[in-house]
Amino acid sequence: MMNTSSSPLRPLPHIGFGVVHHARTRPSAHRFTYGTYFLMLPMHLEQAVDEGAAAAELQPNRPGALSFFDEDHGEGRSAAQGGAMPWLQTLLRSQGILDADGDVWLQTYPRVWGYTFKPVSFWYCYRAARHGGSLRAVVAEVNNTFGERHCYVLDAPQWGQTVTADKVFHVSPFCEVKGRYAFCFTREVKEGQTVVSARIDHHDEIGLLIHTRLTGALQVLDAPARRRALWRYPLMTIGVFWHIHREAFTLWRKRVPFFSKPAQAAVVATRSHSSQPPISKH
């Protein structure tokens, strides 16, 4: 059953175990799937419910086997400089989104043994409970392997519905910086667990070029979940970086056309389209 109200999760750090699926349709078909995990964090962590060991498994801006640092997001502000939340609030206001005044949850990869690489993070921004507590905006914060960052600000998304935005940021030498992205987010409760899915499809003038989906079942980040993550994926964030380069090498061997990196876009954020044209399913 789709949940369309404010997040049902307790205000504690959560971890999602799942898979990344990626499929390219042309000029050579190519696909892969691999297991992964990610964090789902209430971004007022100092206000998180204190439930003993569960709340202690992730203390923001402190080193650990799994850790979260504000400076890995937004403008790179450390906690002492105010952290990432002021950046997010300023970004939303600059896009005319003034009523995302409720909960904020961040879906992101952690630092693992101090190393991080975050291809994309999702900021889920809600209206306040007095205004219904519904999802108001999603900010897709995208990083490439050149250390550059761009945000796609998705205005008024709804669970299970597609939101589109022009592609303006370089992420792969095997894709031109043109066309559009189609984003779709789902959140369902299955057998007592909340399962979230984020889909990003890249369409060009011909049609669907690349389909990507990240799916995971959420649970509170307690000691057993932390051990499971580190035992199953001891070098997860390095693995993400390695997967990207391995698949790039595979595409090169298949002689998929290579495009040089253009100059980074001057704008730091791209807003979604106001309309939602039909998007073919993959």
LOTI-457781 format. One record per residue (C-alpha): residue number from 1; x, y, z. Coordinates in nm, 2 decimals. Each point is the difference from the previous one (the first is absolute). Layout:
<nodes>
<seq=NUM, u=X, v=Y, w=Z>
...
</nodes>
This chain:
<nodes>
<seq=1, u=0.00, v=0.00, w=0.00>
<seq=2, u=0.14, v=0.34, w=-0.10>
<seq=3, u=0.05, v=0.24, w=0.29>
<seq=4, u=-0.06, v=0.36, w=-0.10>
<seq=5, u=0.00, v=0.18, w=0.34>
<seq=6, u=0.30, v=0.11, w=0.20>
<seq=7, u=0.27, v=-0.26, w=0.06>
<seq=8, u=-0.12, v=-0.28, w=0.23>
<seq=9, u=0.36, v=-0.06, w=0.11>
<seq=10, u=0.11, v=0.06, w=0.36>
<seq=11, u=0.24, v=0.30, w=0.01>
<seq=12, u=0.30, v=-0.22, w=0.02>
<seq=13, u=0.28, v=-0.07, w=-0.25>
<seq=14, u=-0.11, v=-0.29, w=-0.23>
<seq=15, u=0.19, v=-0.22, w=-0.24>
<seq=16, u=-0.14, v=-0.14, w=-0.32>
<seq=17, u=0.13, v=-0.33, w=-0.14>
<seq=18, u=-0.08, v=-0.06, w=-0.37>
<seq=19, u=0.13, v=0.02, w=-0.36>
<seq=20, u=0.10, v=0.24, w=-0.27>
<seq=21, u=-0.12, v=-0.09, w=-0.35>
<seq=22, u=0.13, v=0.17, w=-0.31>
<seq=23, u=-0.09, v=-0.07, w=-0.36>
<seq=24, u=0.11, v=0.17, w=-0.32>
<seq=25, u=-0.21, v=-0.05, w=-0.31>
<seq=26, u=0.23, v=0.11, w=-0.28>
<seq=27, u=0.22, v=0.01, w=-0.21>
<seq=28, u=0.10, v=-0.32, w=0.18>
<seq=29, u=-0.23, v=-0.15, w=0.26>
<seq=30, u=0.17, v=-0.02, w=0.34>
<seq=31, u=-0.13, v=-0.06, w=0.35>
<seq=32, u=0.11, v=-0.09, w=0.35>
<seq=33, u=-0.14, v=-0.05, w=0.35>
<seq=34, u=0.19, v=0.00, w=0.33>
<seq=35, u=-0.08, v=-0.01, w=0.36>
<seq=36, u=0.04, v=0.32, w=0.21>
<seq=37, u=-0.11, v=0.19, w=0.31>
<seq=38, u=-0.07, v=0.36, w=0.08>
<seq=39, u=-0.10, v=0.22, w=0.29>
<seq=40, u=-0.33, v=0.17, w=0.05>
<seq=41, u=0.06, v=0.28, w=0.25>
<seq=42, u=-0.24, v=0.24, w=0.18>
<seq=43, u=0.19, v=0.33, w=-0.06>
<seq=44, u=-0.07, v=0.14, w=0.35>
<seq=45, u=0.21, v=-0.27, w=0.14>
<seq=46, u=0.06, v=0.18, w=0.33>
<seq=47, u=-0.38, v=-0.03, w=0.05>
<seq=48, u=-0.01, v=-0.37, w=-0.08>
<seq=49, u=-0.18, v=-0.22, w=0.26>
<seq=50, u=0.25, v=-0.15, w=0.24>
<seq=51, u=-0.05, v=-0.37, w=0.00>
<seq=52, u=0.33, v=-0.11, w=0.15>
<seq=53, u=0.24, v=-0.19, w=-0.22>
<seq=54, u=-0.21, v=0.05, w=-0.32>
<seq=55, u=0.03, v=0.37, w=0.01>
<seq=56, u=0.37, v=-0.02, w=0.09>
<seq=57, u=0.10, v=-0.20, w=-0.31>
<seq=58, u=0.03, v=0.32, w=-0.21>
<seq=59, u=0.11, v=0.32, w=0.16>
<seq=60, u=0.02, v=0.28, w=-0.26>
<seq=61, u=0.34, v=0.15, w=-0.09>
<seq=62, u=0.20, v=-0.26, w=0.21>
<seq=63, u=0.24, v=-0.25, w=-0.15>
<seq=64, u=-0.10, v=-0.36, w=-0.01>
<seq=65, u=-0.02, v=-0.31, w=-0.21>
<seq=66, u=-0.32, v=0.14, w=-0.14>
<seq=67, u=-0.04, v=0.37, w=0.04>
<seq=68, u=-0.18, v=0.31, w=-0.13>
<seq=69, u=0.15, v=0.34, w=-0.05>
<seq=70, u=-0.18, v=0.32, w=-0.09>
<seq=71, u=0.29, v=0.12, w=-0.21>
<seq=72, u=-0.05, v=-0.28, w=-0.25>
<seq=73, u=-0.32, v=0.18, w=-0.12>
<seq=74, u=-0.11, v=0.34, w=-0.14>
<seq=75, u=0.27, v=0.26, w=0.02>
<seq=76, u=0.23, v=-0.21, w=0.21>
<seq=77, u=-0.07, v=0.18, w=0.33>
<seq=78, u=0.12, v=-0.18, w=0.31>
<seq=79, u=-0.22, v=-0.03, w=0.30>
<seq=80, u=0.19, v=0.29, w=0.16>
<seq=81, u=-0.10, v=0.21, w=-0.30>
<seq=82, u=-0.36, v=-0.09, w=0.03>
<seq=83, u=-0.01, v=-0.33, w=-0.20>
<seq=84, u=-0.21, v=-0.09, w=-0.30>
<seq=85, u=-0.35, v=0.10, w=0.12>
<seq=86, u=0.04, v=0.37, w=-0.05>
<seq=87, u=0.12, v=-0.06, w=-0.35>
<seq=88, u=-0.30, v=-0.22, w=-0.07>
<seq=89, u=-0.24, v=0.26, w=0.13>
<seq=90, u=0.16, v=0.28, w=-0.20>
<seq=91, u=-0.01, v=-0.22, w=-0.31>
<seq=92, u=-0.37, v=-0.07, w=0.04>
<seq=93, u=-0.08, v=0.37, w=0.06>
<seq=94, u=0.20, v=0.10, w=-0.31>
<seq=95, u=-0.23, v=-0.24, w=-0.20>
<seq=96, u=-0.31, v=0.16, w=0.15>
<seq=97, u=-0.08, v=-0.30, w=0.22>
<seq=98, u=-0.10, v=0.17, w=0.33>
<seq=99, u=-0.22, v=-0.26, w=0.16>
<seq=100, u=0.24, v=-0.29, w=0.04>
<seq=101, u=-0.01, v=0.08, w=0.37>
<seq=102, u=-0.03, v=-0.35, w=0.15>
<seq=103, u=0.22, v=-0.31, w=0.03>
<seq=104, u=0.30, v=-0.05, w=-0.22>
<seq=105, u=0.14, v=-0.35, w=-0.07>
<seq=106, u=0.33, v=-0.06, w=-0.19>
<seq=107, u=0.06, v=-0.31, w=-0.20>
<seq=108, u=0.37, v=-0.03, w=-0.05>
<seq=109, u=0.31, v=-0.22, w=0.01>
<seq=110, u=0.20, v=0.02, w=0.32>
<seq=111, u=0.37, v=0.04, w=0.04>
<seq=112, u=0.14, v=-0.35, w=0.04>
<seq=113, u=0.34, v=-0.01, w=0.19>
<seq=114, u=0.02, v=0.37, w=-0.07>
<seq=115, u=-0.04, v=-0.02, w=-0.38>
<seq=116, u=-0.31, v=0.12, w=-0.19>
<seq=117, u=-0.13, v=0.03, w=-0.35>
<seq=118, u=-0.36, v=0.10, w=-0.05>
<seq=119, u=-0.12, v=-0.03, w=-0.36>
<seq=120, u=-0.34, v=0.13, w=0.11>
<seq=121, u=-0.17, v=0.09, w=0.32>
<seq=122, u=-0.37, v=0.08, w=0.05>
<seq=123, u=-0.13, v=0.26, w=0.24>
<seq=124, u=-0.37, v=-0.07, w=0.07>
<seq=125, u=-0.16, v=0.33, w=0.12>
<seq=126, u=-0.34, v=-0.01, w=0.17>
<seq=127, u=-0.27, v=0.26, w=0.09>
<seq=128, u=-0.05, v=0.05, w=0.37>
<seq=129, u=-0.25, v=-0.22, w=0.17>
<seq=130, u=-0.24, v=0.29, w=0.04>
<seq=131, u=-0.01, v=0.02, w=-0.38>
<seq=132, u=-0.06, v=-0.37, w=-0.05>
<seq=133, u=0.36, v=-0.12, w=0.02>
<seq=134, u=0.01, v=-0.11, w=-0.36>
<seq=135, u=0.31, v=-0.01, w=-0.23>
<seq=136, u=0.07, v=0.35, w=-0.13>
<seq=137, u=0.33, v=-0.03, w=-0.19>
<seq=138, u=0.28, v=-0.24, w=-0.08>
<seq=139, u=0.35, v=0.13, w=-0.06>
<seq=140, u=0.22, v=-0.25, w=-0.20>
<seq=141, u=0.36, v=0.10, w=0.08>
<seq=142, u=0.22, v=-0.15, w=-0.27>
<seq=143, u=0.38, v=-0.04, w=0.01>
<seq=144, u=0.24, v=-0.10, w=-0.27>
<seq=145, u=0.34, v=-0.16, w=0.01>
<seq=146, u=0.16, v=0.35, w=-0.07>
<seq=147, u=-0.10, v=0.13, w=0.34>
<seq=148, u=-0.29, v=0.21, w=-0.15>
<seq=149, u=-0.35, v=0.02, w=0.14>
<seq=150, u=-0.34, v=0.11, w=-0.13>
<seq=151, u=-0.35, v=-0.01, w=0.14>
<seq=152, u=-0.33, v=-0.08, w=-0.17>
<seq=153, u=-0.28, v=0.16, w=0.20>
<seq=154, u=-0.32, v=-0.20, w=-0.05>
<seq=155, u=-0.30, v=0.22, w=0.08>
<seq=156, u=-0.32, v=-0.16, w=0.13>
<seq=157, u=0.09, v=-0.37, w=-0.06>
<seq=158, u=-0.25, v=-0.27, w=0.09>
<seq=159, u=0.08, v=-0.36, w=0.09>
<seq=160, u=-0.02, v=-0.22, w=-0.30>
<seq=161, u=-0.02, v=0.28, w=-0.26>
<seq=162, u=0.26, v=0.12, w=-0.24>
<seq=163, u=0.17, v=0.34, w=0.02>
<seq=164, u=0.23, v=0.12, w=-0.28>
<seq=165, u=0.29, v=0.24, w=-0.02>
<seq=166, u=0.25, v=0.09, w=-0.27>
<seq=167, u=0.34, v=-0.17, w=0.02>
<seq=168, u=0.26, v=0.28, w=0.04>
<seq=169, u=0.28, v=-0.18, w=0.19>
<seq=170, u=0.27, v=-0.23, w=-0.12>
<seq=171, u=0.01, v=-0.34, w=0.18>
<seq=172, u=0.13, v=-0.25, w=-0.27>
<seq=173, u=0.23, v=0.03, w=-0.30>
<seq=174, u=-0.24, v=-0.23, w=-0.18>
<seq=175, u=-0.30, v=0.23, w=0.02>
<seq=176, u=-0.04, v=0.35, w=-0.14>
<seq=177, u=-0.12, v=0.28, w=0.22>
<seq=178, u=-0.33, v=0.03, w=-0.16>
<seq=179, u=-0.35, v=-0.15, w=0.02>
<seq=180, u=-0.19, v=-0.03, w=0.32>
<seq=181, u=-0.02, v=-0.21, w=0.32>
<seq=182, u=-0.32, v=-0.16, w=0.12>
<seq=183, u=-0.01, v=-0.05, w=0.38>
<seq=184, u=-0.24, v=-0.22, w=0.18>
<seq=185, u=-0.01, v=-0.09, w=0.37>
<seq=186, u=-0.20, v=-0.26, w=0.18>
<seq=187, u=-0.04, v=-0.10, w=0.36>
<seq=188, u=-0.19, v=-0.31, w=0.11>
<seq=189, u=-0.04, v=-0.21, w=0.31>
<seq=190, u=0.07, v=-0.37, w=-0.07>
<seq=191, u=-0.02, v=-0.25, w=0.28>
<seq=192, u=0.05, v=0.27, w=0.26>
<seq=193, u=0.30, v=0.17, w=-0.17>
<seq=194, u=0.00, v=0.32, w=-0.19>
<seq=195, u=0.14, v=-0.05, w=-0.35>
<seq=196, u=0.12, v=0.31, w=-0.19>
<seq=197, u=0.09, v=0.02, w=-0.37>
<seq=198, u=0.15, v=0.28, w=-0.20>
<seq=199, u=-0.01, v=-0.02, w=-0.38>
<seq=200, u=0.20, v=0.23, w=-0.23>
<seq=201, u=-0.05, v=-0.06, w=-0.38>
<seq=202, u=0.20, v=0.20, w=-0.26>
<seq=203, u=-0.19, v=0.07, w=-0.32>
<seq=204, u=0.15, v=0.16, w=-0.31>
<seq=205, u=-0.17, v=0.11, w=-0.33>
<seq=206, u=-0.05, v=-0.37, w=-0.09>
<seq=207, u=-0.14, v=-0.12, w=0.32>
<seq=208, u=0.11, v=-0.19, w=0.31>
<seq=209, u=0.38, v=-0.03, w=0.01>
<seq=210, u=0.09, v=-0.10, w=0.36>
<seq=211, u=-0.22, v=-0.14, w=0.28>
<seq=212, u=0.14, v=0.01, w=0.36>
<seq=213, u=-0.18, v=-0.11, w=0.32>
<seq=214, u=0.11, v=-0.01, w=0.36>
<seq=215, u=-0.22, v=-0.21, w=0.23>
<seq=216, u=0.04, v=-0.09, w=0.36>
<seq=217, u=-0.19, v=-0.13, w=0.31>
<seq=218, u=0.04, v=0.23, w=0.30>
<seq=219, u=0.07, v=-0.09, w=0.36>
<seq=220, u=0.13, v=0.19, w=0.30>
<seq=221, u=0.38, v=0.03, w=-0.01>
<seq=222, u=0.08, v=-0.21, w=0.30>
<seq=223, u=0.31, v=-0.20, w=0.08>
<seq=224, u=-0.11, v=-0.32, w=-0.18>
<seq=225, u=-0.09, v=0.20, w=-0.31>
<seq=226, u=0.34, v=0.18, w=0.01>
<seq=227, u=0.18, v=-0.33, w=0.03>
<seq=228, u=-0.19, v=-0.14, w=-0.29>
<seq=229, u=0.09, v=0.29, w=-0.22>
<seq=230, u=0.37, v=-0.01, w=0.08>
<seq=231, u=0.02, v=-0.38, w=-0.03>
<seq=232, u=-0.19, v=-0.02, w=-0.33>
<seq=233, u=0.15, v=0.32, w=-0.16>
<seq=234, u=0.32, v=0.08, w=0.19>
<seq=235, u=0.12, v=0.25, w=-0.26>
<seq=236, u=-0.34, v=0.11, w=-0.14>
<seq=237, u=0.07, v=0.36, w=-0.10>
<seq=238, u=0.33, v=-0.10, w=-0.16>
<seq=239, u=-0.20, v=-0.27, w=-0.18>
<seq=240, u=-0.24, v=0.26, w=-0.14>
<seq=241, u=0.29, v=0.19, w=-0.15>
<seq=242, u=0.15, v=-0.33, w=-0.13>
<seq=243, u=-0.33, v=-0.11, w=-0.16>
<seq=244, u=-0.03, v=0.33, w=-0.19>
<seq=245, u=0.35, v=-0.04, w=-0.15>
<seq=246, u=-0.05, v=-0.36, w=-0.07>
<seq=247, u=-0.32, v=0.06, w=-0.19>
<seq=248, u=0.16, v=0.29, w=-0.19>
<seq=249, u=0.28, v=-0.24, w=-0.11>
<seq=250, u=-0.27, v=-0.24, w=-0.12>
<seq=251, u=-0.17, v=0.27, w=-0.20>
<seq=252, u=0.33, v=0.10, w=-0.15>
<seq=253, u=0.07, v=-0.36, w=-0.11>
<seq=254, u=-0.35, v=0.00, w=-0.16>
<seq=255, u=0.10, v=0.31, w=-0.19>
<seq=256, u=-0.28, v=0.21, w=0.14>
<seq=257, u=0.07, v=0.36, w=-0.12>
<seq=258, u=0.21, v=0.21, w=0.24>
<seq=259, u=-0.08, v=0.37, w=0.07>
<seq=260, u=0.25, v=0.24, w=0.15>
<seq=261, u=-0.09, v=0.17, w=0.33>
<seq=262, u=-0.15, v=0.35, w=-0.06>
<seq=263, u=0.05, v=0.29, w=0.22>
<seq=264, u=-0.21, v=-0.02, w=0.32>
<seq=265, u=-0.34, v=0.18, w=-0.02>
<seq=266, u=0.00, v=0.34, w=0.16>
<seq=267, u=-0.32, v=-0.06, w=0.18>
<seq=268, u=0.02, v=-0.22, w=0.32>
<seq=269, u=-0.36, v=-0.12, w=-0.02>
<seq=270, u=-0.26, v=-0.10, w=-0.26>
<seq=271, u=-0.37, v=0.01, w=0.07>
<seq=272, u=-0.23, v=-0.27, w=-0.12>
<seq=273, u=-0.25, v=0.06, w=-0.28>
<seq=274, u=-0.34, v=0.13, w=0.10>
<seq=275, u=-0.17, v=-0.26, w=-0.22>
<seq=276, u=0.05, v=-0.38, w=-0.01>
<seq=277, u=0.01, v=-0.13, w=-0.35>
<seq=278, u=-0.06, v=-0.38, w=-0.04>
<seq=279, u=0.31, v=-0.20, w=0.07>
<seq=280, u=0.03, v=-0.35, w=-0.14>
<seq=281, u=0.06, v=-0.27, w=0.25>
<seq=282, u=0.30, v=-0.23, w=0.00>
</nodes>
